[in-house]
Amino acid sequence: MNHNKYLPIHKLIMSVAHATKIVDQAVFNHHQQVAYTTLRLARKLEYQDSSIHNLLVASLLHDIGMFAIASKIELLKFEYRHTKHADIGASLLEKYPFFPEAAPIIRYHHLAWQDGEGEFHGERSVPEESHLLHLSDRVSLMVDDKSNILDQKNNIINYLEERTPTVFKQKDLKALKAMEDDFWFSLVNPVVMRIELEDEFTKYDGFISKKQSMDLAKFYSKIIDYRSKFTSTHSLGVAKTARHLANKLGWPKEDLDDMELAGYLHDLGKLAIPSDILNKKGSLSESEYNLIKSHTYHTYHILHPIKVKKINKIKRWAANHHEHLDGSGYPFGLSSDKLCTGSRVMMVADKFTALTEDRPYRKGMSQKQVTNILNDLADSGKIDKGMVNLLLEDYNSFDHMRSEIQNNREKEYSKLVN
């Protein structure tokens, strides 16, 4: 295997961006509109391809610091000031080496131009792309998708003119004013925007190495888990527990890496679940539980468009963690003959981690409680008895490893959000 070409990064980014569509169509449209607007304006301003690429990545990820998916009205409140969510998003991104240029663009994307003073924030230089992203962000937030776009055009431009050069750069606004009607029509046409964005991404060698793929999976696990302080360490715990369990089975390192990566991504579909449900302290209603059940389905379909042989295995392991050997699980109702060893590992790892960590409605369970529940699930044909025995035989090792790494992640989470 060529470890320098492991996963197609841009496909994954686009797929994850589309997950927000399930929760809030308006917010999904916002991210796509911002990316499309920056693309068209950057072309008009004759940006270099590398700068356009950085802008597209920053545009699709610019609100990752808002762990709770915000409504479009809430997004409108971020009016021309450096914001906490921008700092959080940049801090998350700059820890990983695959998009170093995108992090500072995100950090300053709400900074006002101030007639040139916005070139710096303190002693730090601000990328000019940040100001273009700021303008594109504001354009998208002002668009009413239900009204004729050309009827809105002059009001949008007038609004921006009144705030230039105090908030926005003159040359960026000039480029917007020069945009042809096809830009405005496309801005409310999600199909056209997606096709053009995907076409743009095909210009770049989108494959990243195995190490970068692991880093990207860790990055997404934080975006997933940080939406609730009670799950802020969950994917990390599942990933390490699943790897440890697969190691007990004697798996080779390459498969262990794939299992860990699948663990980081197993709850990717929770990006499609409203954060108030994830944080609910009481019992879930039937309707809320049904919505929670959809997350494994969404994990599968977020990863499905990535047509790489490697991802098929990872996708199955990640999405099958709530299946049962007797066919009573979800989302596919798979029975034992359809559930491979990797899926069985992930099922046990997820349940062990969930039982031992704190949740909104209870504290983490004792060893006796966890042992009884896992044995009951195995004895009733839900999860693999052999996997359960393997874990319980070395319970303290698993629990110590999980507790230590999750405590470190929890400290990192607290430092980031406080």
ROKOL-946507 format. One record per residue (C-alpha): x, y, z; residue number from 1; residue in one letter. Coordinates in Angstrom, 2 decimals. Each point is the difference from the previous one (the first is absolute). Layout:
        xx        yy        zz   pos   code
         X         Y         Z   NUM      a
...
This chain:
        xx        yy        zz   pos   code
      0.00      0.00      0.00     1      m
      1.14      3.56     -0.75     2      n
     -0.20      1.67      3.42     3      h
      0.49      3.41     -1.62     4      n
     -3.38     -0.29     -1.77     5      k
     -2.41     -1.34      2.59     6      y
     -3.28      1.96      0.03     7      l
     -1.45      2.74     -2.28     8      p
     -0.19      2.92      2.39     9      i
     -2.23      2.33     -2.00    10      h
     -2.69     -2.64     -0.48    11      k
     -0.09     -0.52      3.75    12      l
     -0.22      3.73      0.71    13      i
     -2.88      0.45     -2.45    14      m
     -1.84     -3.04      1.38    15      s
      0.32      1.22      3.59    16      v
     -1.13      3.50     -0.99    17      a
     -3.14     -1.54     -1.48    18      h
     -0.84     -1.67      3.33    19      a
     -1.28      3.32      1.37    20      t
     -2.68      0.00     -2.70    21      k
     -1.93     -2.62      1.96    22      i
     -0.32      2.23      3.05    23      v
     -0.41      3.41     -1.60    24      d
     -0.29      0.54     -3.74    25      q
      0.68      3.72      0.45    26      a
      3.27     -0.56      1.84    27      v
      1.12     -2.55     -2.58    28      f
     -0.80      2.48     -2.77    29      n
      1.97      2.63      1.90    30      h
      3.21     -2.06     -0.02    31      h
     -0.38     -0.83     -3.66    32      q
     -0.90      3.59     -0.94    33      q
      3.04      1.34      1.86    34      v
      2.31     -2.44     -1.77    35      a
     -1.55      0.77     -3.37    36      y
      0.14      3.77      0.54    37      t
      3.66     -0.11      1.03    38      t
      0.77     -2.15     -3.03    39      l
     -1.62      2.40     -2.47    40      r
      1.41      3.13      1.66    41      l
      3.49     -1.49      0.25    42      a
     -0.09     -0.75     -3.71    43      r
     -1.17      3.54     -0.75    44      k
      2.84      1.36      2.17    45      l
      2.47     -2.31     -1.80    46      e
      1.13     -1.87      3.10    47      y
      2.59     -2.74     -0.50    48      q
     -1.30     -3.58     -0.06    49      d
      1.63     -0.75      3.34    50      s
     -1.79      2.94      1.64    51      s
     -3.31     -1.05     -1.54    52      i
      0.50     -3.50      1.38    53      h
      0.70      1.33      3.49    54      n
     -3.06      2.24     -0.21    55      l
     -2.27     -2.88     -1.01    56      l
      1.17     -2.14      2.91    57      v
     -0.37      2.92      2.42    58      a
     -3.46      0.80     -1.39    59      s
     -1.33     -3.52      0.50    60      l
      1.48     -0.21      3.51    61      l
     -0.32      3.61      1.15    62      h
     -2.67     -0.71      2.64    63      d
      1.49     -3.22      1.42    64      i
      0.57      1.83      3.29    65      g
     -3.77      0.24      0.48    66      m
     -0.47     -3.48      1.42    67      f
     -3.75      0.45      0.24    68      a
     -1.40      0.39     -3.50    69      i
     -1.29      3.56     -0.03    70      a
     -2.98      1.35     -1.83    71      s
      0.50      2.56     -2.74    72      k
     -1.48      2.65      2.30    73      i
      2.58     -0.82      2.69    74      e
      2.80      0.23     -2.54    75      l
     -1.15      3.52     -0.89    76      l
      0.83      1.13      3.53    77      k
      3.74     -0.26     -0.64    78      f
      0.26      3.58     -1.17    79      e
      3.50      1.22     -0.88    80      y
      2.01     -1.12      2.99    81      r
      2.60     -2.62      0.77    82      h
     -1.99     -2.92      1.40    83      t
      0.61     -2.94      2.30    84      k
     -1.25     -2.55     -2.51    85      h
      2.52      1.24     -2.58    86      a
      2.83     -0.44      2.51    87      d
     -1.21     -3.48      0.94    88      i
     -0.30     -1.09     -3.62    89      g
      3.49      1.25     -0.84    90      a
      1.46     -1.59      3.13    91      s
     -1.50     -3.36     -0.94    92      l
      1.28      0.20     -3.56    93      l
      3.52      1.27      0.66    94      e
      0.84     -3.06      2.12    95      k
      0.04     -2.09     -3.16    96      y
      2.34      0.46     -2.96    97      p
     -2.29     -0.59     -2.96    98      f
     -1.43      3.55     -0.29    99      f
      2.42      2.39      1.73   100      p
     -1.03      2.98     -2.11   101      e
     -3.74     -0.41      0.69   102      a
      0.28      0.45      3.78   103      a
      0.97      3.72      0.03   104      p
     -2.61      0.75     -2.67   105      i
     -2.67     -1.45      2.30   106      i
      1.40      1.70      3.11   107      r
     -0.52      3.50     -1.40   108      y
     -3.05     -0.46     -2.21   109      h
     -2.14      2.31      2.18   110      h
      2.63      2.73      0.32   111      l
     -0.98      3.44     -1.36   112      a
      2.24      1.60     -2.64   113      w
      0.06      3.39      1.82   114      q
      1.29      1.82     -3.07   115      d
      3.19     -2.04     -0.04   116      g
      0.55     -0.56      3.72   117      e
     -1.44     -3.48     -0.48   118      g
      3.22     -1.08     -1.69   119      e
      1.16     -0.80      3.51   120      f
     -1.53     -1.32      3.19   121      h
      2.34      1.08      2.74   122      g
      3.42     -0.91     -1.34   123      e
     -1.34     -2.79     -2.23   124      r
     -0.38      0.46     -3.73   125      s
     -3.51     -0.78     -1.24   126      v
     -0.31     -1.90     -3.32   127      p
     -1.85      2.00     -2.65   128      e
     -2.06     -3.16     -0.57   129      e
     -1.55      0.50      3.45   130      s
     -1.58      3.26     -1.12   131      h
     -1.27     -1.55     -3.22   132      l
     -1.50     -2.85      2.05   133      l
     -1.60      2.62      2.30   134      h
     -1.70      1.69     -2.95   135      l
     -1.13     -3.33     -1.46   136      s
     -1.36     -1.06      3.39   137      d
     -2.06      3.16      0.28   138      r
     -1.33     -0.30     -3.58   139      v
     -1.25     -3.51      0.72   140      s
     -1.63      0.98      3.28   141      l
     -1.93      2.79     -1.72   142      m
     -1.37     -2.21     -2.79   143      v
     -3.64     -1.02      0.30   144      d
     -0.15     -3.31     -1.84   145      d
     -3.78      0.32     -0.43   146      k
      0.02      3.35     -1.82   147      s
      1.21      0.92     -3.47   148      n
      3.73      0.52      0.33   149      i
      0.29      2.88     -2.49   150      l
     -2.62      1.90      1.99   151      d
      2.34     -0.30      3.00   152      q
      3.25      0.85     -1.76   153      k
     -0.10      3.80      0.38   154      n
     -1.02     -0.17      3.67   155      n
      2.89     -2.35      0.76   156      i
      2.53      2.17     -1.81   157      i
     -1.34      3.22      1.58   158      n
      0.25     -1.56      3.45   159      y
      3.61     -0.97     -0.63   160      l
      0.86      3.40     -1.52   161      e
     -1.19      1.75      3.15   162      e
      2.53     -2.09      1.95   163      r
      2.95      0.42     -2.36   164      t
      2.87      0.68      0.74   165      p
     -0.89     -0.14      3.71   166      t
     -0.85     -3.70     -0.10   167      v
      0.77     -1.29     -3.48   168      f
      2.80      0.58     -2.52   169      k
     -0.74      2.25     -2.96   170      q
      1.53     -2.35     -2.58   171      k
     -2.04     -2.96      1.28   172      d
     -3.23      1.97     -0.24   173      l
      0.99      1.28     -3.45   174      k
      0.42     -3.61     -1.15   175      a
     -3.44     -0.89      1.37   176      l
     -1.62      2.94     -1.78   177      k
      1.58     -1.17     -3.27   178      a
     -1.46     -3.51      0.27   179      m
     -2.28     -0.98     -2.86   180      e
     -3.58     -1.17      0.47   181      d
      1.02     -3.66     -0.32   182      d
      1.84      0.29      3.33   183      f
     -3.13      1.20      1.77   184      w
     -2.20     -2.64     -1.62   185      f
      2.49     -2.73      1.00   186      s
      0.09      1.31      3.57   187      l
     -3.52     -1.38      0.55   188      v
      0.51     -3.14     -2.07   189      n
      1.57     -2.67      2.28   190      p
      0.51     -2.48     -2.85   191      v
      2.02      2.44     -2.09   192      v
      2.05      1.12      2.99   193      m
      0.86     -3.55      1.01   194      r
      1.02     -1.02     -3.53   195      i
      2.24      3.03     -0.43   196      e
      1.61     -0.44      3.42   197      l
      0.67     -3.68     -0.65   198      e
      1.43      0.83     -3.43   199      d
      2.34      2.50      1.63   200      e
      1.19     -2.54      2.55   201      f
      0.89     -2.50     -2.75   202      t
      2.82      2.36     -1.04   203      k
      1.96     -0.95      3.09   204      y
      1.68     -3.24      0.97   205      d
     -2.54     -0.78      2.66   206      g
      1.56     -3.12      1.52   207      f
      1.69      0.20      3.37   208      i
      2.37     -2.44      1.68   209      s
     -0.94     -2.60      2.57   210      k
      1.34      2.15      2.84   211      k
     -1.87      3.04     -1.29   212      q
     -3.15     -2.11     -0.32   213      s
      0.30     -0.98      3.67   214      m
      0.53      3.67      0.92   215      d
     -3.06      1.01     -2.03   216      l
     -2.08     -2.70      1.70   217      a
      1.14      1.30      3.41   218      k
     -0.89      3.52     -1.11   219      f
     -3.52     -1.05     -0.98   220      y
     -0.39     -2.01      3.21   221      s
      0.49      3.22      1.93   222      k
     -2.58      1.87     -2.08   223      i
     -2.44     -2.87      0.63   224      i
      0.69     -0.50      3.69   225      d
      0.41      3.63      1.04   226      y
     -3.65      0.70     -0.78   227      r
     -0.71     -1.28      3.52   228      s
      2.29      0.05      3.03   229      k
     -1.34     -3.46      0.86   230      f
      1.25     -1.48     -3.29   231      t
      3.11      2.16     -0.30   232      s
      2.25     -3.05      0.32   233      t
     -2.24     -2.79     -1.31   234      h
      1.40     -0.62     -3.51   235      s
      3.56      0.02      1.32   236      l
     -0.96     -2.59      2.62   237      g
     -1.73     -2.21     -2.58   238      v
      2.90      0.28     -2.45   239      a
      2.64     -0.99      2.55   240      k
     -2.15     -2.73      1.55   241      t
     -0.77     -1.50     -3.42   242      a
      3.69      0.06     -0.95   243      r
      0.98     -1.63      3.32   244      h
     -2.63     -2.71     -0.46   245      l
      1.05     -0.68     -3.61   246      a
      3.60     -0.19      1.18   247      n
     -1.04     -2.72      2.45   248      k
     -1.26     -1.89     -3.06   249      l
      3.45      0.19     -1.56   250      g
     -0.85      2.36     -2.85   251      w
      2.86      1.49     -2.06   252      p
      0.89      3.69      0.47   253      k
     -1.65      1.13     -3.24   254      e
     -3.36     -1.43      1.07   255      d
      0.44      1.41      3.52   256      l
      0.48      3.46     -1.53   257      d
     -3.15     -0.44     -2.06   258      d
     -1.96     -1.08      3.07   259      m
      1.18      3.04      1.96   260      e
     -0.93      2.28     -2.91   261      l
     -3.46     -1.59     -0.17   262      a
     -0.39      0.63      3.73   263      g
      0.69      3.69     -0.42   264      y
     -2.63      0.17     -2.76   265      l
     -2.65     -2.35      1.42   266      h
     -2.25      2.83      1.26   267      d
      0.52      2.24     -3.03   268      l
     -3.75     -0.16     -0.58   269      g
     -0.62      1.84      3.29   270      k
      0.81      3.17     -1.92   271      l
     -3.55     -0.47     -1.30   272      a
     -1.52     -0.10      3.51   273      i
     -1.07      3.24      1.75   274      p
      2.26      0.77      2.95   275      s
     -2.91      0.51      2.40   276      d
     -0.84     -3.70     -0.38   277      i
      3.63     -1.03      0.53   278      l
      0.08      2.10      3.20   279      n
     -3.40     -0.97      1.37   280      k
      0.23     -1.06      3.65   281      k
     -3.35     -1.76      0.23   282      g
     -1.36     -2.99     -1.87   283      s
     -0.36      0.34     -3.74   284      l
     -3.46     -0.04     -1.52   285      s
     -0.76     -2.65     -2.60   286      e
      0.39      2.59     -2.72   287      s
      3.36      1.20      1.38   288      e
      1.26     -3.57      0.31   289      y
     -1.01     -0.70     -3.59   290      n
      2.02      3.03     -1.05   291      l
      3.02     -1.19      1.99   292      i
     -0.29     -3.39     -1.72   293      k
      0.53      1.69     -3.36   294      s
      3.60      0.97      0.80   295      h
      1.49     -3.34     -1.05   296      t
     -1.91      0.21     -3.29   297      y
      1.48      3.45     -0.57   298      h
      3.50     -1.19      0.91   299      t
     -0.30     -2.59     -2.76   300      y
     -1.28      2.43     -2.61   301      h
      2.44      2.80      0.83   302      i
      2.82     -2.44     -0.74   303      l
     -1.74     -1.77     -2.88   304      h
      0.80      2.55     -2.77   305      p
      3.73     -0.54      0.59   306      i
      0.69     -2.60     -2.66   307      k
      3.20     -1.51      1.37   308      v
      0.32     -3.70      0.80   309      k
      1.54      0.76      3.39   310      k
     -2.98      2.07      1.16   311      i
     -2.49     -2.83     -0.61   312      n
      1.41     -2.01      2.90   313      k
      0.28      3.05      2.26   314      i
     -3.55      1.03     -0.91   315      k
     -1.42     -3.38      1.00   316      r
      1.87     -0.16      3.29   317      w
     -0.99      3.57      0.88   318      a
     -3.68     -0.20     -0.98   319      a
     -0.77     -3.43      1.45   320      n
      0.69      0.77      3.66   321      h
     -3.72     -0.15      0.94   322      h
     -0.76     -3.16     -1.94   323      e
     -0.79     -3.23      1.90   324      h
      0.98     -3.55     -0.86   325      l
     -3.65     -1.07      0.26   326      d
     -1.06      2.58     -2.60   327      g
     -1.77      2.30      2.49   328      s
      2.44      2.91     -0.33   329      g
      0.03      3.06     -2.24   330      y
      0.15      1.54     -2.54   331      p
      0.19     -2.99     -2.37   332      f
     -1.25     -2.84      2.22   333      g
      3.01     -2.14     -0.88   334      l
      0.31     -3.46      1.56   335      s
      3.10     -1.98      0.98   336      s
      0.76     -1.31     -3.49   337      d
      0.24      3.61     -1.28   338      k
      2.08      1.40      2.86   339      l
      3.74     -0.43     -0.46   340      c
      2.57     -0.21      2.79   341      t
      0.80      3.72     -0.31   342      g
     -3.63      0.95      0.48   343      s
     -0.22     -2.26      3.05   344      r
      3.08      1.64      1.50   345      v
     -1.53      3.45     -0.49   346      m
     -3.34     -1.07      1.51   347      m
      1.68     -1.12      3.23   348      v
      2.42      2.96      0.12   349      a
     -2.83      2.51     -0.36   350      d
     -2.13     -1.60      2.70   351      k
      2.90     -0.35      2.44   352      f
      1.02      3.64     -0.48   353      t
     -3.57      1.30      0.29   354      a
     -0.64     -1.96      3.20   355      l
      3.19      1.09      1.75   356      t
     -0.13      3.74     -0.78   357      e
     -2.26      2.67      1.50   358      d
     -3.17      0.92     -1.87   359      r
     -2.50      2.89      0.52   360      p
     -2.36     -2.34      1.85   361      y
      2.45     -2.12      2.05   362      r
      3.58     -0.49      1.21   363      k
      2.28     -2.60     -1.55   364      g
     -0.85     -3.51      1.17   365      m
      2.03     -2.25      2.30   366      s
      1.94     -3.04     -1.22   367      q
     -2.68     -2.31      1.40   368      k
     -2.79      1.87     -1.81   369      q
      1.91      0.09     -3.29   370      v
      0.88     -3.69      0.26   371      t
     -3.63     -0.97      0.66   372      n
     -1.35      2.06     -2.89   373      i
      2.59     -1.22     -2.53   374      l
     -0.55     -3.61      1.04   375      n
     -3.78      0.41     -0.25   376      d
      0.32      1.45     -3.49   377      l
      2.31     -2.83     -1.06   378      a
     -2.14     -2.72      1.57   379      d
     -3.12      1.35     -1.71   380      s
      1.70     -0.12     -3.41   381      g
      0.44      3.74     -0.48   382      k
      3.81      0.28      0.01   383      i
      2.89     -2.42     -0.46   384      d
      0.65     -2.15      3.10   385      k
      3.62     -0.62     -0.93   386      g
      0.69      3.74     -0.33   387      m
     -1.65      0.69      3.33   388      v
      2.03     -2.73      1.74   389      n
      3.21      1.36     -1.53   390      l
     -0.73      3.45      1.38   391      l
     -1.21     -1.11      3.42   392      l
      3.03     -2.25      0.52   393      e
      2.17      3.12     -0.12   394      d
     -2.59      2.51      1.23   395      y
      2.37      2.13      2.06   396      n
      2.38      0.46     -2.90   397      s
     -2.82      1.12     -2.30   398      f
     -1.56      2.29      2.60   399      d
      3.31      1.59      1.05   400      h
      0.95      0.66     -3.62   401      m
     -3.43      1.47     -0.78   402      r
     -0.11      2.12      3.15   403      s
      3.49      1.45     -0.47   404      e
     -0.39      1.07     -3.61   405      i
     -3.53      1.32      0.56   406      q
      1.11      2.06      3.00   407      n
      2.70      1.62     -2.12   408      n
     -2.54      0.76     -2.75   409      r
     -2.42      1.45      2.56   410      e
      2.70      2.41      1.20   411      k
      0.64      1.04     -3.58   412      e
     -3.73      0.57     -0.57   413      y
     -0.35      2.11      3.17   414      s
      3.00      2.12     -0.94   415      k
     -1.39      0.59     -3.48   416      l
     -3.54      1.03      0.90   417      v
      0.63      1.92      3.23   418      n
